[in-house]
Amino acid sequence: MGKLKDKVVFMTGGSRGIGRAIALRFAQDGARIALAAKTSDPHPKLEGTIHSVAREIEAAGGQALPLQVDVRDEDALRNAVEETVEEFGGLDILVNNASAISPTGLLGTPASRFDLLQTINLRGTYLCGQFAMPHLVKAENPHILTLSPPISTQGTWYGRYLAYAISKYGMTMCTLGFAEEFREQGVAANSLWPRTMISTDAVRVYYPEDYATGRKPDIMADAAYAIVTKDSRKFSGNAVIDEDFLRQEGVTDFTHYAMDPSAELALDILID
């Protein structure tokens, strides 16, 4: 087994897509992973539930604890963290993966949608950090990894998707806050975001014309693994892009990540 053997991971979301890929990459090392996500029953169009991914984690060499949790529910989220610690004996890594998306402008984003974005993305990340931190400070090499982009100082993305941009950049502000406040305790906090579109099953179902122009979720999983296996006292407070970060780690060939190596890659949103 590798560097994450017996490390305890609490991940929000994770029933499909990037979260699932990260969980399976960690599981290959023998990690113990709690999946706190809403999807307990099969979706009519999208494969994957916390239970199916739990089985995949076990098959990959890890241990799994599937927990049906809506990150908007403060008590459920707190209880899920506590159940994870009770089941596995501690907490080493928090992955803030759960997220709502709405690529809409001001006039196309009603208050209910604005509230959903801020509650799941920003508030969910904040509360996960709050509930996980008392346990993380006791860990040997604790990490918080949040899937959010480097904060933009330009107006482009705010002008296109204001509510969504606020929520995702807000998640990165949580990263910076966690990292600074708990630097002395050795808790690392970093954000990770893809350079290109990631071709998840959701893209395949809802945007089939774009599916071939993205990369596999594996690129995010490999980047996530490289981040959380670093020394938490030496790598913290960063917002990195998957491709740029992996290049710094020595990766030179990215063709195997492409859905179609001959297709021109589509860039992701929210990065300048």
WOQUIQUI-V453844 format. One record per run of one state. SS is the DSSP state (~ for helix, > for strand, _ for the rest). FROM is the first residue (numbers start at 1). TO is the last residue. Records with the same first field share a line. If there is no record, write none. Layout:
BEGIN
SS: FROM-TO + FROM-TO
END
This chain:
BEGIN
_: 1-7 + 13-16 + 28-31 + 38-49 + 61-62 + 69-73 + 89-92 + 97-105 + 109-110 + 137-142 + 148-155 + 161-161 + 182-187 + 194-195 + 197-197 + 199-200 + 207-207 + 214-214 + 216-217 + 229-237 + 249-254 + 259-266 + 268-272
>: 8-12 + 32-37 + 63-68 + 93-96 + 143-147 + 188-193 + 196-196 + 198-198 + 215-215 + 238-241 + 258-258 + 267-267
~: 17-27 + 50-60 + 74-88 + 106-108 + 111-136 + 156-160 + 162-181 + 201-206 + 208-213 + 218-228 + 242-248 + 255-257
END
